[in-house]
Amino acid sequence: MKIAHITDMHLRQSIPGMAANPKRLIRDMPHLLPKAIEEIKGHKPDIIVVTGDLVDVPEEWIEDHQEKKLCEEHTLSCIADYLYVKDILDASGLPYVVVAGNHDIPEFVWQVFEKFDDLIINGYKFLFFHDHETENHMPQRLHMERERFEDAVACDSDMLQVHVQHYVLTPTLHEGYPHSYKDDRLLTQLVDESEQVILSLSGHYHQGTELIHLRNAYFTTEPAFCVSPHVYRLYEIDPEAKHVSMRQLDLKM
């Protein structure tokens, strides 16, 4: 099984304005993302996984949407940018999945993309968790997503699982901004002790982390594509050895 992973593009094409953080090259994304997907296609992965923040919706627009007062012009700009990302991923001809991030508007994401909860590819079960920030921007896995998660890690099956989410399970990354789940240590423990999950993929933390192997599972957070040198990753799973290898590649400019 070969998995391509790209995250946190923070793309703006129809959405106006620049990023508050100048390191986020959001207006270069409409040009660079197609190049990345074309490069990824050349590596012949079985699936492309995108772990959130597909576009860069301004915070005030997100607040307006939550308060049901986002104007039609801004709504159409968001949807246009999601459609642009979808066209790029569709053009690859490869299977792909996305989850929404905290800079996305989930309702618009699922208006454009299919919302997956789980998917079986080449004998692996992929589970996608649609979590949210709560008070003080602390991400949590709650309600139906928590039930799905607990059922998955308690499952007794020979089919290995790959878990996909926007936020970070491990390591604990709360300094400056809460990138990890409120109960990240418990979630990590449940994943690693399950013997069902071989790999857990996250985004959100723009610096990324190395591939971390605990007792049974591998955990990693992909660096943000919107930040130079615009990286993506490839993972290969050896089911017999229950081993995962990773390659991180810079976009060829």
PEFEN-V633146 format. One record per backbone hydrogen bond with DSSP energy under -0.5 kcal/mol. CO is the residue of the C=O (numbers start at 1). NH is the residue of the N-H. Records with the same first field share a line. If there is no record, write none. Layout:
# PEFEN-V633146
CO = NH / NH
This chain:
# PEFEN-V633146
1 = 237
2 = 46 / 47
3 = 235
4 = 49
5 = 233
6 = 51
7 = 225
8 = 226
11 = 56
20 = 22
21 = 24
23 = 25
24 = 26
25 = 28 / 29
26 = 12
28 = 31 / 32
29 = 33
31 = 35
32 = 36
33 = 37
34 = 38
35 = 39
36 = 40
37 = 41
38 = 42
39 = 43
40 = 43 / 45
41 = 44
47 = 4
48 = 97
49 = 6 / 51
50 = 52 / 99
52 = 8
53 = 9 / 10
54 = 11
55 = 57
58 = 61 / 62
59 = 63
60 = 64
61 = 65
62 = 66
63 = 67
64 = 69 / 70
65 = 68
71 = 75
72 = 76
73 = 77
74 = 78
75 = 79
76 = 80
77 = 81
78 = 82
79 = 83
80 = 84
81 = 85
82 = 86
83 = 87
84 = 88
85 = 89
86 = 90
87 = 91
88 = 92
89 = 92
90 = 93
95 = 48
97 = 50
99 = 52
101 = 104
103 = 57
104 = 106
105 = 108 / 109
106 = 110
107 = 111
108 = 112
109 = 112 / 113
114 = 116
117 = 128
119 = 121 / 126
121 = 124
124 = 121 / 126
125 = 162
126 = 119
127 = 129 / 164
128 = 130
129 = 131
132 = 140
134 = 137
135 = 138
137 = 139
138 = 134
139 = 182
140 = 132 / 142
142 = 145 / 146
143 = 147
144 = 148
145 = 149
146 = 150
147 = 151
148 = 152
149 = 153
150 = 154
151 = 155
152 = 155
155 = 157
158 = 160
160 = 125
161 = 198 / 199
162 = 127
163 = 201
164 = 129
166 = 203
168 = 181
173 = 179 / 180
175 = 177
177 = 179
179 = 168
181 = 184
183 = 187
184 = 188
185 = 189
186 = 190
187 = 191
188 = 192
189 = 193
190 = 194
191 = 194 / 195 / 197
196 = 161 / 198
198 = 218
199 = 163
200 = 220
201 = 165
202 = 222
203 = 205
204 = 206
205 = 208
206 = 224
210 = 212
211 = 213
212 = 214 / 219
217 = 214
218 = 200
219 = 212
220 = 202
221 = 209
224 = 227
226 = 25
227 = 230
229 = 251
230 = 251
232 = 249
233 = 5
234 = 247
235 = 3
236 = 238 / 245
237 = 239
238 = 242 / 243
243 = 238
245 = 236
247 = 234 / 249
249 = 232
251 = 253
